[in-house]
Amino acid sequence: MSGVQRSSFIGVTASAEYEMLECTPQKEGMKMSRRTIALAAILILATGGVVASQARTAKVPYPSIVFRFKRTGLTKPIKAIKLFTPKQDGLYRISLFWDTTVPLNNGSFWCAQLNWTDGGGQQFNSSELQTYSNNQGTNNYSLWVSAIQANAGTPVNFTVLASGSSPTCDPQAPSPDGSKFDLFFTMEQLE
């Protein structure tokens, strides 16, 4: 190849026109084409990209459970408990199932209430459970699924109150004595 400049560095000789790369570290006369080198470089970069993308997606998968509560045979209100305090603003899903296991026929209710703070200030949402049997002779149950946006650094609280004869949360209402209920509660972070 006349007129082509060649340079040599640690046993590798390359032409200035990049036609061929001669590698002589192990065997004399071994030649690699540009395509072979390009293919090897692409495979190395692609493999590194896959590993890097897996490392990026190895974060906490969503949804992730931040609080779980299961109690059976409850007979009294549950005073306000702090479920958790978010470290960052986020969207959360609440799933609550509860049922009356020992009914009363006095028309009273239990009331579950969730309190949190979002961009609009202090918020609450509630679910009611009747303590008496329905007309078919079976006990009542309630399913509550909701979503909230909670601010970082502000607690998310949960309570169960008696609500007397109206299905609204009334902290002054007497407990429906003799009634029993089971409560299953899960809170998940969605983002």
Beta strands, then each sheet from edge to edge (+ up, - down):
strand 1: 6-9
strand 2: 12-15
strand 3: 20-23
strand 4: 31-33
strand 5: 64-74
strand 6: 78-84
strand 7: 90-102
strand 8: 109-118
strand 9: 121-130
strand 10: 141-150
strand 11: 156-162
strand 12: 180-189
sheet 1: 1+ 2- 3+ 4-
sheet 2: 5+ 12- 7+ 10-
sheet 3: 6+ 11- 8+ 9-
end
